[in-house]
Amino acid sequence: MTLWVHGSNYEVSQIQSIRSNVDIPENSGSVEDALIPVKLTYLTTDEVVLILNQLDLDINIITFENNMKTLWIKGNTEDIETAKEVIKNFDIKDYSNDTVSFVYNTVNITAKELEKRLESLDLNNVEINYLNYPQFSKSLIIKCPSDYKLFLLSYINELDVITEKIKVPIDYSNNASGMYYLSNRLKLLSELTGIPSTSFKITNSVSRDGEPHYIMYLEESPENIQLVKDYIRYIDNPLSD
C-alpha cells in the first residue's frame, strides 16, 4: 500500500494530486471499472464536466486545475465509450470559448528561454509567439483560453527565475595575441548582456601541443551562458539573419 515516487517537485505534486482524487473509498469497488484519460482539443475540462454531468452515466470524472485539457473517466467500458463519444461531438472548434492574447515581459530570462520552459509543461492549449530576436528580447505574445490566463501567469512567475551558476567555456583564440583579442570580446559581451565583466575569465594558453590556445569561460546561470553564446554567434556573423 506504499508507492515511492522519484521526480521533480512538479511531477511529485501531480502524482500526489492524482492520489488524493483516486485513492478514496468510492474507488475501491469492482476491478471491472476502468480509469482512462481523455485529451481535449478545443474545450476545457470544466466545460466538458458540465456536459457529462447532464447525462445518466455511471462514471466518475477526475480533473486537475493545472491540466485543463485532459480529464480522467472511471467507470464500466460501456459508459466510458458513451462519454467519449459525447466529448467527441462537443469538442469541436465551433464550441470553443474565446481566447485571450496578452504580452508578457520576462524579468530574469529571455523570451526564448521562457518558451523552452513552458514547452516542458506540455500545455497544449497555449500558443506562444514573440518579436524579433527572442534569444535576446524579453517579450512574448501568449494566447490561451480566457479562463486559463491567471493560472498560466502563476506558472510563468515560477519559471521566470535564474538558476544556479555554473562555469562553462564560451570562447577561445588560437592567436599568439589571443588574451588581448579575448579581452576586447569580453568587454563587448559584458556591454551587450549586462553581465559583469568579473564573471568572465581568460586563461593562459591551455594548448596540448605548444600552439597558442586561450580560453574564455563564464561563471553564470545556464540561461545567461546560453545568452552569451547566442551573442557570440552574432558577433562572429552579424548578418546571419
Secondary structure, 3 states (H helix, E strand, C coil): CCCCCCCCHHHHHHHHHHHHHHCCHHHCCCCCCEEEEEECCCCCHHHHHHHHCCCCCCEEEEEECCEEEEEEEEECHHHHHHHHHHHHHHCCHHHCCCEEEEEEECCCCCHHHHHHHHHCCCCCCCEEEECCCCCCCCEEEEEEEHHHHHHHHHHHHHHCCCCCCEEEEEEEECCCCHHHHHHHHHHHHHHHHCCCHHHEEECCCCCCCCCCCEEEEEEECHHHHHHHHHHHHHHHCCCCC
